[in-house]
Amino acid sequence: MPVARGPMRLRASLLAGAMALACAAPAARATDLLDVWRAAEQADMDHAVARAAHAAAMPRRDQAAALWRPTVNVSASAGIATHETRTRGAQFSAPGSSPSSGVNFNTSIKDGTAGRWAVSASQPLYNPERRAQQQLLDLSADLADLEWQSARQALMLRTAQRYFDLALAAESLRVLKLQRDAVQRASTEAQDRFTLGATPVTDTYEAGARLAGIQAQVLAAETEVRLKRELLADSTGLPPATLSARLPAGRLADARPRPLDAWLLEAQAGNPDIRARQIATEAARQEAAKFGLQSSVTVDLVAQASRDRLSGSGDFGSAANRGTDRMIGVQISVPLYTGGMRSARQEEALRLADKAAAEADRSHQQTAQQVRSAWLGLSVGAERVQSLAQGVKASEARRDATHLGHEVGERTTLDVLNAENDAAAARLALVQARAGLLMDRLRLAALAGQLDDTMLRAVDEELEPAAPN
């Protein structure tokens, strides 16, 4: 009878330990992935840098529009000036008198009071270089929008990965603690049964060795959970004690993706990196256009008005000079020679445009490879999850059979511990595969430029419900 009661007591101890650990209330409340993302959106330092860069680029559209608006300048000056003129051999004529030749005119103002004001306005009419500059500013603002979109998607993926890393680390710790408690009870049971002479001393040694090994694993897992929680807390600004991630639920939505060709087409059209490379290529071409021969000629509508005044005294007594100028017309500028600088800069810009085009082609190829990888991971992942779920059932059935065999004396304590360990490992592999499946879905959406709050909300709905407080 003591022999029969021993295995029953061991199984009851394992069950009691599992129930006690499962019923223990966690210190942190389970947090939704969407809530964690919204906190990270405000607290993540890399995202803050990206937000500032995006805000700094937005005024470029205003700059582009301003390039074709008129410019008006006003200038004024005042001071002390000296003005002297000497004219010899001039001809002078006046109404009612005959012309006089050999006339001399002299003026002199020394240290007189001088003043000047001028108003000028200019409206570009034809300026290919300015048009290219306008397009460059618009393109750079569009590029900033894409970089901002890419930064948001990158933060979503980073946050989701850290969230699931914490969930998996916590699950691994939970399972290890269950195993530790089970091994502790098995070690005690083995010692009792050895004392009664029902089992050899090797059972005691095996249980003790297993206990020491699992205890080391528990300590490492506790450290891992702490590190994962601190990492998530750093990027979200949330207190670490409040963070507890949820695992994927047993029933996931249909994870099988749409046909690969559809995803490839959407990625080619919506991937932020591809679109950014296309914009960079167009910007390089516009930069080259700034230095073309046809871009060197400019036509502007100009208007000017100015007045100069100088008064004082000089060699001939008190004097004053006044001058008023007004002009409105068209100004044409044609650079004749720049020493070869313009053509050299155009050649450099053309080579840079070729480089940008090659980088765009490379981005197309890399994105297609990434889409295929994520699509295959999602397709195979769904079948893998199904296989692992069947493996969990088989492991649990084997564990139960091993317990039964142990009760009737056909299995050793080590067999029981191995069966428990295999069942726990199968369970961990299943939740890891489910988390990987959700991450592949998010990555595929990001590659197509479709990752947003709605996607994260859909993932939240596929997680295990939060435990009641």
C-alpha positions in Angstrom: 0.0 0.0 0.0 2.7 2.6 0.7 4.0 1.9 -2.7 0.6 2.5 -4.3 0.0 5.7 -2.3 3.4 7.1 -3.2 2.7 7.6 -7.0 -0.8 8.8 -6.2 0.6 11.3 -3.8 3.2 12.4 -6.4 0.5 13.0 -9.0 -1.7 14.8 -6.5 1.2 17.0 -5.6 1.9 17.9 -9.2 -1.7 18.8 -9.8 -1.9 20.8 -6.6 1.2 22.7 -7.6 -0.1 23.5 -11.0 -3.5 24.7 -9.6 -1.7 26.9 -7.0 0.5 28.5 -9.5 -2.3 29.0 -12.0 -4.6 30.6 -9.4 -1.9 33.0 -8.2 -2.8 36.5 -9.2 -0.1 38.2 -11.3 1.5 41.4 -10.0 0.9 43.2 -13.3 -2.4 43.6 -15.2 -2.5 42.2 -18.7 -1.9 45.1 -21.2 -3.4 45.2 -24.7 -1.0 45.4 -27.6 -2.8 48.5 -29.0 -2.4 50.3 -25.7 1.3 49.4 -25.5 1.7 50.8 -29.1 -0.1 54.0 -28.3 2.2 54.5 -25.3 5.3 53.7 -27.4 4.1 56.2 -30.0 4.5 59.0 -27.4 7.5 57.7 -25.4 9.9 55.9 -27.8 13.0 58.0 -28.3 13.7 56.8 -31.9 10.1 57.7 -32.8 10.5 61.1 -31.2 13.5 61.8 -33.5 11.5 60.6 -36.5 8.5 62.8 -35.6 10.8 65.9 -35.3 12.4 65.1 -38.6 9.0 64.8 -40.3 7.8 68.1 -38.7 11.0 69.8 -39.9 10.4 68.7 -43.5 6.8 69.9 -43.8 7.6 73.6 -44.4 9.4 72.6 -47.6 6.0 72.6 -49.4 5.5 76.2 -48.4 9.0 77.0 -49.6 8.3 75.4 -53.0 5.1 77.5 -53.4 7.0 80.6 -52.4 9.6 80.2 -55.2 7.0 81.5 -57.8 5.7 84.4 -55.8 6.9 87.9 -56.3 9.6 89.3 -54.0 9.7 92.9 -52.8 12.6 94.6 -51.2 12.9 98.0 -49.5 16.2 99.6 -48.6 17.1 103.0 -47.1 20.3 104.6 -46.1 21.5 107.9 -44.5 24.8 109.3 -43.7 27.5 111.9 -44.6 28.9 112.0 -48.1 31.1 114.0 -50.4 30.3 114.5 -54.1 32.3 116.5 -56.6 32.1 116.7 -60.4 34.3 118.4 -63.0 33.0 118.7 -66.6 35.2 120.4 -69.3 34.3 121.2 -73.0 30.5 120.8 -72.6 28.0 122.5 -74.9 25.2 124.5 -73.2 22.0 125.7 -74.8 19.0 127.5 -73.4 15.7 128.7 -74.8 16.1 132.0 -76.6 19.9 131.8 -76.9 22.4 130.2 -79.2 24.3 127.1 -78.1 27.6 127.8 -76.2 30.6 125.4 -76.6 33.6 124.9 -74.3 31.4 125.3 -71.3 32.7 124.0 -67.9 30.5 122.7 -65.1 31.8 122.1 -61.6 29.8 120.9 -58.5 31.1 120.4 -55.0 29.4 119.1 -51.8 31.7 118.2 -49.0 30.6 116.2 -45.9 27.0 116.8 -46.8 23.9 115.0 -45.6 23.0 112.0 -47.8 19.9 109.9 -47.9 18.6 107.2 -50.2 15.6 104.9 -50.4 14.7 102.2 -53.0 11.9 99.8 -53.6 12.4 96.8 -56.0 10.1 94.0 -56.9 10.7 90.9 -59.0 8.3 88.2 -60.4 9.8 85.1 -62.0 8.3 84.5 -65.5 10.5 81.8 -66.9 13.1 80.0 -64.7 13.6 76.2 -65.3 16.2 76.0 -62.5 13.7 77.4 -60.1 11.0 75.0 -61.3 13.4 72.1 -60.7 14.1 73.5 -57.2 10.4 73.7 -56.5 10.0 70.0 -57.5 12.9 69.1 -55.4 11.3 70.7 -52.3 8.0 69.0 -53.0 9.7 65.6 -53.5 11.7 66.0 -50.3 8.5 66.7 -48.4 6.9 63.6 -49.9 10.1 61.6 -49.0 9.7 62.8 -45.4 6.1 61.5 -45.4 7.3 58.1 -46.5 10.1 58.0 -43.9 7.5 58.9 -41.2 5.2 56.1 -42.4 8.2 53.7 -42.4 9.2 54.8 -38.9 5.7 54.3 -37.6 5.5 50.8 -39.0 9.0 50.0 -37.7 7.9 51.1 -34.2 4.7 49.0 -34.5 6.8 45.9 -35.4 9.3 46.6 -32.7 6.7 47.1 -30.1 4.8 43.9 -31.1 8.0 41.9 -31.0 8.9 43.2 -27.6 5.3 42.6 -26.4 5.4 38.9 -27.5 8.9 38.5 -26.2 7.7 39.5 -22.8 4.6 37.2 -23.1 6.8 34.2 -24.1 9.4 34.9 -21.4 6.7 35.0 -18.8 5.1 31.8 -20.1 8.5 30.1 -20.1 9.0 31.2 -16.5 5.6 30.0 -15.5 6.2 26.5 -17.0 9.6 26.3 -15.4 8.2 27.1 -12.0 5.6 24.4 -12.4 8.4 22.0 -13.3 10.5 23.1 -10.4 7.6 22.6 -8.0 6.9 19.2 -9.5 10.5 18.1 -9.3 10.7 19.3 -5.7 7.7 17.2 -4.8 9.1 14.3 -6.8 12.4 14.6 -5.0 10.7 14.5 -1.7 8.5 11.5 -2.8 11.6 9.7 -4.1 13.3 10.1 -0.8 10.2 8.9 1.1 9.9 5.8 -1.2 13.6 5.1 -0.9 13.3 5.2 2.9 10.5 2.7 2.6 12.6 0.6 0.3 10.2 0.9 -2.6 12.7 2.6 -5.1 16.4 2.6 -5.6 18.6 5.5 -4.5 19.2 6.5 -8.1 15.7 7.9 -8.2 16.7 10.3 -5.4 19.9 11.3 -7.2 18.1 11.8 -10.5 15.4 14.0 -8.9 17.9 16.0 -7.1 20.0 16.6 -10.2 16.9 17.6 -12.1 15.9 20.0 -9.4 19.2 21.8 -9.4 19.1 22.2 -13.1 15.6 23.5 -13.2 16.3 25.9 -10.4 19.2 27.4 -12.5 16.8 27.7 -15.4 14.2 29.5 -13.3 16.7 32.0 -12.2 17.8 32.7 -15.8 14.1 32.9 -16.9 13.4 35.4 -14.1 16.2 37.6 -15.3 15.0 37.3 -18.9 11.4 38.4 -17.9 12.8 41.3 -16.0 14.9 42.4 -19.0 12.1 42.0 -21.5 9.7 44.0 -19.2 12.3 46.8 -18.7 12.9 46.9 -22.5 9.2 47.3 -23.2 8.8 49.8 -20.3 11.7 51.9 -21.7 10.0 52.2 -25.1 6.5 52.9 -23.8 7.1 55.0 -20.7 4.8 52.7 -18.7 5.9 51.5 -15.2 7.4 48.0 -15.5 5.2 46.7 -12.7 2.1 47.4 -14.8 3.2 45.5 -17.9 2.0 42.0 -18.5 1.6 40.8 -22.0 -1.0 38.3 -23.3 -0.3 35.2 -25.3 -2.0 34.3 -28.6 -5.2 32.4 -28.0 -5.8 28.8 -29.0 -8.0 29.8 -32.0 -6.4 32.2 -34.4 -8.2 33.8 -37.3 -7.4 32.4 -40.7 -3.7 33.0 -41.1 -3.4 31.8 -44.6 -2.5 34.8 -46.7 -3.9 35.9 -50.0 -2.0 34.7 -53.2 1.6 35.7 -53.4 1.2 37.6 -56.6 -1.4 39.9 -55.0 1.0 40.7 -52.1 3.9 41.3 -54.5 1.8 43.8 -56.5 0.6 45.6 -53.4 4.2 45.8 -52.0 5.5 47.2 -55.3 2.8 49.9 -55.1 2.7 50.6 -51.4 6.0 49.7 -49.8 7.5 52.8 -48.2 11.1 52.0 -49.1 10.3 51.3 -52.7 8.3 54.6 -53.0 11.1 56.4 -51.2 13.7 55.1 -53.7 11.5 56.2 -56.6 11.2 59.7 -55.2 15.0 59.8 -54.6 15.5 58.8 -58.3 13.2 61.6 -59.5 14.9 64.1 -57.1 18.3 63.2 -58.6 16.9 63.8 -62.1 15.5 67.2 -61.1 18.9 68.1 -59.6 20.6 67.3 -62.9 18.0 69.4 -64.7 19.0 72.4 -62.7 22.3 72.5 -64.5 21.2 71.9 -68.1 21.7 74.5 -70.8 18.0 75.1 -71.2 17.8 75.9 -67.4 20.4 78.7 -67.5 18.1 81.3 -69.1 15.8 83.2 -66.8 13.1 85.8 -67.5 11.8 88.1 -64.7 9.3 90.9 -64.5 11.1 93.6 -62.5 10.1 97.0 -61.1 12.2 99.5 -59.3 11.8 103.0 -57.7 14.6 104.9 -55.9 15.5 108.4 -54.8 18.8 109.9 -53.8 19.4 113.2 -52.1 22.7 115.0 -51.1 22.8 118.5 -49.6 25.5 120.6 -48.0 28.2 123.1 -49.0 31.4 122.9 -51.0 33.8 124.9 -53.0 31.0 126.9 -54.6 28.7 127.5 -51.7 25.5 125.7 -50.7 24.4 123.0 -53.0 22.0 120.0 -53.2 21.6 117.1 -55.6 18.4 115.1 -56.0 17.7 112.1 -58.3 14.7 109.9 -58.8 14.6 106.7 -60.8 11.6 104.5 -61.8 11.6 101.5 -64.0 9.3 98.6 -64.9 10.1 96.0 -67.4 11.4 92.5 -68.2 14.9 91.3 -67.3 16.6 88.4 -69.2 19.7 86.7 -67.8 21.9 84.4 -69.8 25.1 83.1 -68.3 27.7 83.0 -71.0 30.6 81.2 -69.3 31.0 79.6 -65.9 34.4 78.1 -66.3 33.0 74.6 -66.8 31.4 74.4 -63.3 27.9 74.2 -64.6 28.5 71.3 -67.0 30.7 69.5 -64.3 27.9 69.7 -61.8 25.4 68.5 -64.3 27.6 65.4 -65.1 27.9 64.6 -61.4 24.1 64.9 -60.9 23.5 62.6 -63.9 25.7 60.0 -62.4 24.0 60.3 -59.0 20.6 59.9 -60.8 21.9 56.6 -62.3 23.0 55.5 -58.8 19.5 56.3 -57.4 17.8 54.4 -60.2 20.0 51.3 -59.5 19.2 51.6 -55.8 15.5 51.7 -56.7 15.8 48.5 -58.7 17.7 46.9 -55.8 14.9 47.9 -53.4 12.3 46.3 -55.7 14.2 43.1 -55.7 14.9 43.0 -51.9 11.2 43.9 -51.1 10.0 41.1 -53.3 12.3 38.6 -51.5 11.1 39.8 -48.1 7.5 39.5 -49.2 8.1 35.9 -50.4 9.8 35.1 -47.1 7.0 36.5 -45.0 4.3 35.0 -47.2 5.9 31.5 -47.0 6.4 31.9 -43.2 2.7 32.7 -42.9 1.6 29.9 -45.2 3.8 27.3 -43.6 3.3 28.7 -40.1 -0.4 28.0 -40.2 0.2 24.3 -40.9 3.1 24.3 -38.4 0.7 25.6 -35.7 -1.7 22.8 -36.4 1.0 20.2 -36.2 2.3 21.6 -33.0 -1.2 21.6 -31.5 -1.5 17.9 -32.4 1.9 17.4 -30.8 0.7 19.0 -27.6 -2.2 16.6 -27.4 0.1 13.7 -28.0 2.5 14.9 -25.3 -0.2 15.3 -22.8 -1.6 11.9 -23.6 1.9 10.5 -23.1 2.3 12.3 -19.9 -1.0 10.9 -18.5 0.0 7.4 -19.6 3.4 7.8 -17.9 1.7 8.8 -14.7 -0.5 5.8 -14.9 2.5 3.6 -15.6 4.3 5.1 -12.6 1.3 4.3 -10.4 1.4 0.7 -11.2 5.2 0.5 -11.0 6.0 0.3 -14.7 7.5 3.8 -15.0 10.2 5.5 -12.9 10.2 8.9 -11.4 12.6 10.1 -14.1 10.1 8.9 -16.8 7.4 11.0 -15.2 9.6 14.1 -15.0 10.7 13.6 -18.7 7.1 13.3 -19.8 6.2 16.5 -17.9 9.1 18.2 -19.4 8.2 17.1 -22.9 4.6 18.2 -22.5 5.7 21.6 -21.2 8.2 22.0 -24.1 5.5 21.2 -26.6 3.2 23.8 -25.1 5.9 26.4 -25.3 6.7 25.5 -28.9 3.0 26.0 -29.7 2.7 29.4 -28.2 6.0 30.5 -29.8 4.7 29.4 -33.2 1.4 31.2 -32.7 3.3 34.4 -31.7 5.5 34.0 -34.8 2.5 33.6 -37.0 1.0 36.9 -35.8 4.4 38.6 -36.3 4.7 37.3 -39.8 1.2 38.7 -40.5 2.3 42.1 -39.3 5.5 42.0 -41.3 3.7 41.1 -44.5 1.3 44.0 -43.9 4.2 46.4 -43.2 6.0 45.3 -46.5 2.8 46.3 -48.4 2.6 49.6 -46.4 -0.7 48.5 -44.8 0.4 48.1 -41.1 -1.7 50.5 -38.9 -3.8 50.6 -35.7 -6.5 48.5 -37.3 -4.0 45.7 -37.8 -2.9 45.8 -34.2 -6.5 45.9 -33.0 -7.2 42.7 -35.0 -4.1 41.1 -33.4 -5.4 42.1 -29.9 -8.7 40.2 -30.6 -6.7 37.0 -31.2 -4.9 37.1 -27.8 -6.0 35.3 -24.7 -8.5 37.3 -22.6 -7.0 39.2 -19.7 -7.4 37.5 -16.3 -10.0 39.1 -14.1 -8.5 41.3 -11.4 
